[in-house]
Amino acid sequence: MTTANAPTSPTPAPTEPLIVSVSGLRGVVGATLNGDVAAAYALAFAETLPPGPIVLGRDGRESGPVLKQAIAAALLAAGRDVLDCDVASTPTIGIVVATEGAAGGIQISASHNPARYNGLKLFSTEGRVLPVAAGEAVKRRFESLRRTPPAAAAPATPGQLRPLDGVAPHLERVLQIVDADAIRRVKPRVWLDCGHGAGSRLAQPLLEALGCELTLVGLPADGQFEHEPEPTAANLADWLPQIAAAGADIGFFQDPDADRLAIATGDGRYLGEELTLALAVDAVLTKTPGPVVTNCSTSGLSARLAERHGVACSLSAVGEANVVDEMLRRQAVLGGEGNGGVIDPRVGLVRDSFVAMALVLERMATGESLTPVDTLVEAFPQLAITKQKVTLPAGWTSADVQAAFDRVAAAFPEATSSRLDGIRIDWPEGWLLVRASNTEPIVRIVAEATDQAQADAAVEQAQAALLEA
């Protein structure tokens, strides 16, 4: 599968507003985000939770300790016990919430965003990213507190803080879902960039337990990013040659909170994030056929692989919470998103780069000897995907956007359309999604087809219809 991306827009200025969504909060540290804002958001979240401790972690960014201290102090003063995982991956926080029977969890992370950002991700008592309705409740409460700060309440009995390392239960769960002995027999040589994020906490013990010969870069977890943290081909151009130089069989790239994984071949060819889920789907379905879920902006490769294995692949709206909701409805054996996020319910209901690594290595170890990852990919249906970002004209309303979506649907009269999320157009050889951002005045267009020219043409046709006067 090939990917074509339009040129990206310039990096936004640090004065951009605080982003508050149903899945969390993100802002520029020292501008829109500081300890007081983080503490207020954490308290708004805590007010929606049942009794019980709250798990707290961070992804390694320089701003993490200050934000963590502010959040912990606020929760403790409000009478909440805090389980402090300190530097931990996002999926680890989800697993700790579930295994400890906590009321919920907070991960301090801006995910793949540049170093000046940080944010908060929220987890329900099930150890998953908050469902949309619960996230809306937190958002409303936080906005209410910003408008009208509450009157001073009677002092609560202070909560207790307990340090907790969640690596061991996470490691155990991942090892249980793969044939570790098969991986150990072929001794994969793995090159991994942890991106100076939280990934190394679990990645090193996991890969060593799987018998891998390991080359680790991007240490320690201090947020001193040596490249832009989103693991795209452009950001990793200077790192890809290191894979072949190390004599590795495969290269892995984690984002700072280690919920996403990008993959490269042993000779340093970038495969990307879209193929991460497809490889994991193929690995799981080879052993355990069952329903699969992806979001509607993810490559259709996983659906085609599911069809090969004789199982259904369902689509959800964009967003990790929506994928998890659909997985639970379908009793899916695997789900995820084309950003390199793989969700295996046997481990947890959170995107998990460690699950992705283990499943890909297991698939490479299925035969008598190690199968190169590029050989596995060459056996997949060959698809091409194109992504474009369009800035909306000034003054457009939601009604204007919906009218534009109607024009896009009309521009593809022979195809079928749906409004699961934005406008999705499907035809036998491919699909198109046009979706408005929830946080910016932009529309994202994604098209996939059996050849690049068709995918490019679909994006151009959609863009022309979208902006038609």
C-alpha positions in Angstrom: 0.0 0.0 0.0 1.3 3.4 -0.9 0.4 6.7 0.8 0.4 10.2 -0.7 0.1 13.2 1.6 -0.4 16.8 0.6 2.0 19.3 1.9 1.3 20.1 5.5 0.5 23.6 6.7 2.9 25.6 8.8 3.3 24.8 12.5 0.6 26.7 14.4 1.6 29.6 16.6 1.9 29.0 20.3 -1.0 31.4 20.9 -3.6 28.9 19.6 -6.5 28.2 21.9 -6.9 25.5 24.5 -8.5 22.4 22.8 -11.1 20.8 25.0 -12.8 17.8 23.4 -14.8 14.7 24.6 -11.5 12.7 24.8 -9.4 15.2 26.7 -7.6 18.5 26.7 -4.6 19.8 24.9 -2.8 23.2 24.9 0.5 25.0 24.7 2.3 24.8 28.1 2.8 28.2 29.6 0.3 29.8 27.3 -3.1 28.2 27.3 -2.2 25.3 29.6 -0.7 25.5 33.1 -1.0 23.7 36.4 -4.2 25.6 37.4 -6.0 24.7 34.1 -4.9 21.1 34.4 -6.0 20.8 38.0 -9.4 22.3 37.2 -9.9 19.9 34.4 -8.9 17.0 36.6 -11.4 18.1 39.3 -14.1 18.4 36.7 -13.4 14.8 35.7 -13.2 13.6 39.2 -16.7 15.0 39.9 -18.2 12.7 37.3 -16.5 9.5 38.7 -17.7 7.0 41.3 -15.8 6.7 44.5 -12.4 5.2 44.3 -8.8 6.1 43.5 -7.7 7.8 40.3 -4.7 6.6 38.4 -2.2 9.3 37.2 0.6 9.0 34.7 2.7 11.1 32.2 4.5 10.5 28.9 7.9 11.9 29.6 7.6 15.5 28.4 9.5 18.2 30.3 6.3 19.8 31.4 4.8 16.6 32.7 6.2 16.7 36.3 4.8 20.2 37.0 1.3 19.3 35.6 1.3 16.0 37.5 2.1 17.8 40.7 -0.7 20.3 40.3 -3.2 17.6 39.4 -2.2 15.3 42.2 -2.4 18.1 44.8 -5.8 19.1 43.6 -7.2 15.5 43.7 -5.7 14.8 47.1 -7.1 18.0 48.5 -10.5 17.0 47.2 -10.3 13.7 49.1 -9.3 11.5 46.2 -6.7 8.8 46.5 -4.1 8.9 43.7 -2.2 6.0 42.2 0.9 7.6 40.8 2.4 5.7 37.8 4.7 8.6 36.9 6.2 7.9 33.5 4.1 5.3 31.8 2.6 4.6 28.5 -1.1 5.5 27.8 -2.1 1.8 27.4 -0.4 1.0 30.7 -2.5 3.6 32.5 -5.7 1.9 31.1 -4.5 -1.5 32.3 -3.7 -0.1 35.8 -7.2 1.4 36.0 -8.7 -2.0 35.2 -6.5 -4.1 37.4 -6.6 -1.8 40.4 -10.4 -1.3 40.3 -9.8 2.4 40.1 -12.6 5.0 39.5 -10.8 6.3 36.5 -7.4 7.5 35.1 -5.6 10.6 33.8 -2.7 10.4 31.4 -0.7 13.6 31.0 0.3 13.6 27.3 0.0 15.5 24.1 0.4 12.3 22.1 2.2 13.0 18.8 2.1 16.8 19.1 5.3 18.9 19.3 7.2 19.5 22.5 5.5 22.8 23.4 2.2 21.0 23.9 0.9 18.8 26.7 -2.6 17.6 27.5 -4.7 15.2 29.5 -6.4 11.9 28.3 -9.2 10.5 30.5 -10.0 6.9 31.2 -13.2 5.4 32.6 -13.4 2.8 35.3 -13.2 0.1 32.6 -9.7 1.3 31.7 -10.7 2.7 28.3 -10.8 6.2 26.8 -14.0 7.9 28.0 -17.1 7.2 25.9 -18.4 10.3 24.1 -21.3 10.9 26.5 -19.0 10.7 29.6 -16.5 13.0 27.8 -19.2 15.5 27.1 -20.2 15.6 30.8 -16.6 16.4 31.8 -16.3 19.1 29.1 -19.6 20.7 30.3 -18.4 20.6 33.9 -15.0 22.1 33.1 -16.5 24.9 31.0 -19.0 25.6 33.8 -16.1 25.9 36.3 -14.2 28.3 34.0 -17.2 30.6 33.7 -18.2 30.4 37.4 -15.6 29.2 39.9 -17.3 27.3 42.7 -17.6 28.7 46.2 -15.2 27.5 48.8 -16.2 24.0 50.0 -15.7 22.5 53.4 -12.2 20.9 53.5 -12.3 17.2 52.6 -10.3 14.6 54.3 -7.1 14.5 52.2 -6.6 11.6 49.9 -3.6 9.3 49.9 -0.9 9.1 47.2 0.5 5.7 46.4 3.3 5.2 43.8 2.5 2.3 41.5 4.5 0.7 38.6 2.1 -0.7 36.0 4.7 -2.3 33.7 4.5 -5.9 35.1 0.7 -6.5 34.6 0.9 -4.9 31.2 3.9 -7.1 30.2 2.2 -10.2 31.4 -1.0 -9.5 29.4 0.9 -8.9 26.1 3.0 -12.0 26.5 -0.1 -14.1 27.0 -1.6 -13.2 23.6 1.3 -14.3 21.4 3.4 -17.5 20.9 6.5 -16.2 22.6 8.4 -19.4 22.1 7.9 -19.1 18.3 9.3 -15.6 18.4 12.2 -16.7 20.5 13.1 -19.5 18.1 13.7 -17.0 15.2 15.4 -14.4 17.3 14.2 -11.2 15.5 16.7 -8.3 15.3 14.6 -5.3 16.3 15.5 -1.6 16.0 13.2 0.6 18.1 12.9 4.3 18.4 11.1 5.2 21.6 11.1 8.8 20.7 12.2 10.0 24.2 8.7 9.1 25.4 7.2 6.6 27.8 7.6 3.6 25.4 10.9 2.3 26.7 9.4 1.5 30.1 7.8 -1.6 28.7 9.3 -2.0 25.2 12.7 -3.1 26.4 11.5 -5.8 28.9 8.9 -7.0 26.4 11.2 -7.4 23.4 13.9 -9.0 25.6 11.3 -11.4 27.0 10.5 -12.3 23.3 14.1 -13.1 22.7 14.8 -10.2 20.3 18.2 -8.8 19.6 17.4 -5.2 20.4 18.8 -1.9 19.3 17.1 1.0 21.2 17.3 4.6 20.4 15.3 7.6 21.6 16.2 7.2 25.3 15.6 8.3 28.0 11.9 9.3 28.5 12.8 12.9 29.0 10.8 14.6 26.2 14.0 15.8 24.4 12.6 15.0 21.0 15.3 14.5 18.3 12.7 14.6 15.6 9.1 15.8 15.4 7.3 13.2 17.6 4.6 12.1 15.1 6.1 9.0 13.3 5.6 10.0 9.7 8.0 9.3 6.8 9.1 13.0 6.6 9.8 13.2 10.3 11.8 10.0 10.3 13.9 10.4 7.2 17.2 10.7 9.1 16.4 7.7 11.3 15.3 5.1 8.7 18.9 4.4 7.5 19.9 3.4 11.1 17.7 0.3 10.8 19.8 -1.3 8.0 23.0 0.0 9.6 22.1 -1.9 12.8 21.5 -5.1 10.8 17.9 -5.3 12.0 15.0 -7.3 10.6 12.4 -4.6 11.3 12.2 -1.1 12.6 9.6 0.2 15.0 8.7 3.8 15.9 6.6 4.8 18.9 4.9 8.1 19.6 5.6 9.8 23.0 2.8 8.1 24.9 3.3 4.7 23.1 -0.2 4.1 22.0 0.7 4.2 18.3 3.3 2.4 16.2 4.9 3.0 12.8 6.9 0.2 11.0 9.8 0.1 8.6 11.4 -2.8 6.8 14.9 -4.1 7.7 16.4 -2.1 4.8 14.8 1.1 6.2 11.8 1.4 3.9 9.0 3.2 5.7 5.8 1.2 5.8 4.0 3.6 8.0 1.1 3.5 10.4 -1.7 2.4 8.1 0.0 -1.0 7.7 0.4 -1.5 11.4 -3.2 -2.4 12.0 -3.4 -4.5 8.8 -0.4 -6.6 10.0 -2.0 -7.0 13.4 -5.3 -8.0 11.9 -3.6 -10.7 9.8 -1.7 -12.0 12.8 -4.8 -12.3 15.0 -7.1 -13.7 12.3 -4.6 -16.3 11.3 -5.0 -17.9 14.7 -8.4 -16.6 16.0 -10.9 -15.6 13.3 -13.6 -13.1 14.5 -15.1 -9.7 13.9 -12.8 -6.7 13.3 -13.5 -3.0 13.7 -11.7 0.0 12.2 -12.7 3.6 12.0 -14.1 5.0 8.7 -10.9 6.9 7.8 -8.7 3.8 8.1 -7.4 1.9 5.1 -9.7 -0.7 3.7 -6.8 -3.2 3.8 -8.0 -4.6 7.1 -11.5 -5.2 5.7 -10.0 -7.0 2.7 -7.9 -9.1 5.0 -10.9 -9.9 7.2 -12.8 -11.0 4.0 -9.9 -13.3 3.2 -10.3 -14.9 6.6 -14.0 -15.1 6.2 -15.0 -12.6 9.0 -16.7 -9.3 9.1 -15.0 -5.9 9.4 -17.3 -3.1 10.7 -16.7 0.6 10.5 -17.0 3.1 13.4 -16.9 6.9 13.5 -13.4 8.4 13.8 -12.1 8.5 17.4 -10.7 5.8 19.7 -13.8 5.8 21.9 -16.0 5.2 18.9 -13.8 2.2 17.8 -14.1 0.7 21.3 -17.8 1.2 21.4 -18.2 -0.7 18.1 -15.8 -3.4 19.2 -17.9 -4.0 22.3 -21.1 -4.1 20.2 -19.6 -6.6 17.7 -17.6 -8.6 20.3 -14.6 -7.9 18.0 -11.3 -9.8 18.4 -9.3 -6.8 17.3 -9.9 -3.1 16.4 -8.0 0.0 15.7 -7.2 3.0 13.6 -4.9 3.8 10.7 -2.7 6.0 12.8 -0.9 2.9 14.1 -3.3 2.3 16.9 -4.1 -1.4 17.6 -6.6 -2.4 20.2 -6.7 -6.0 21.4 -9.4 -6.6 24.1 -7.4 -9.5 25.5 -4.9 -6.9 26.8 -7.0 -3.8 27.2 -9.4 -1.4 25.4 -6.7 1.2 24.6 -4.5 1.6 21.5 -1.3 -0.2 22.3 2.0 -0.1 20.5 3.3 -3.0 22.5 0.5 -5.2 21.4 1.2 -4.1 17.8 4.9 -5.0 18.1 4.2 -8.4 19.6 1.6 -9.3 17.0 3.7 -8.3 14.1 6.7 -10.2 15.4 4.5 -13.3 16.0 3.2 -13.1 12.3 6.8 -12.9 11.1 7.6 -16.0 13.2 4.7 -18.1 12.0 6.9 -20.3 9.6 10.0 -22.3 10.2 12.1 -19.2 9.9 11.7 -15.5 10.2 9.5 -14.0 7.4 10.6 -10.5 6.5 7.8 -8.0 7.1 8.0 -6.7 3.5 7.3 -10.2 2.3 4.1 -10.3 4.4 3.1 -6.9 3.1 3.7 -7.9 -0.5 1.1 -10.6 -0.1 -1.6 -8.1 0.9 -4.0 -6.5 -1.5 -2.2 -3.5 -3.0 -4.0 -0.2 -2.3 -3.1 3.5 -2.5 -4.3 6.1 -0.1 -4.3 9.9 -0.5 -4.9 12.5 2.3 -5.7 16.2 1.9 -6.5 19.0 4.3 -8.7 21.8 3.1 -9.2 25.1 5.0 -12.8 26.2 5.0 -13.8 29.6 3.7 -14.2 32.3 6.4 -17.6 32.5 8.0 -18.8 29.0 7.0 -21.4 27.6 9.4 -22.3 24.0 10.2 -25.1 24.3 7.7 -22.6 25.4 5.0 -20.5 22.3 5.8 -23.5 20.0 5.5 -24.5 21.5 2.2 -20.9 21.0 1.0 -21.2 17.3 2.0 -24.4 17.0 0.0 -22.5 18.4 -3.1 -19.7 15.8 -2.5 -22.3 13.0 -2.4 -23.8 14.3 -5.6 -20.4 14.3 -7.3 -20.2 10.5 -7.0 -23.7 9.4 -8.3 -22.7 5.8 -9.0 -21.3 5.2 -5.5 -23.1 4.7 -2.2 -22.8 7.2 0.6 -23.3 7.3 4.3 -23.2 9.9 7.1 -21.6 7.8 9.8 -19.0 10.6 10.2 -18.9 13.4 7.7 -19.7 12.0 4.3 -18.3 8.5 3.3 -18.5 7.4 -0.3 -17.9 3.8 -1.3 -17.5 2.2 -4.7 -16.2 -1.3 -5.6 -12.5 -0.3 -6.1 -12.3 2.2 -3.2 -13.7 4.8 -0.9 -13.6 8.4 0.1 -14.2 10.2 3.4 -14.8 14.0 3.8 -14.9 14.9 7.5 -14.8 18.3 9.3 -12.4 18.8 12.2 -13.9 19.2 15.6 -11.2 21.7 16.7 -10.1 23.6 13.5 -11.9 25.3 10.6 -10.7 22.6 8.2 -12.0 19.5 6.4 -10.0 16.4 5.9 -10.4 14.4 2.7 -9.1 10.8 2.5 -9.5 8.5 -0.5 -8.2 5.0 -1.2 -8.3 3.0 -4.4 -6.5 0.2 -6.2 -4.2 2.7 -7.9 -2.8 6.1 -6.9 -4.2 7.9 -9.9 -7.8 6.9 -8.9 -7.3 7.9 -5.3 -5.8 11.3 -6.3 -8.7 11.9 -8.7 -11.3 11.2 -6.1 -9.7 13.7 -3.7 -9.6 16.4 -6.4 -13.2 15.7 -7.3 -14.3 15.9 -3.7 -12.4 19.1 -3.1 -13.9 20.8 -6.1 -17.4 19.8 -5.0 -16.7 20.8 -1.4 -15.7 24.4 -2.4 -18.1 24.8 -5.3 -19.6 28.4 -5.2 
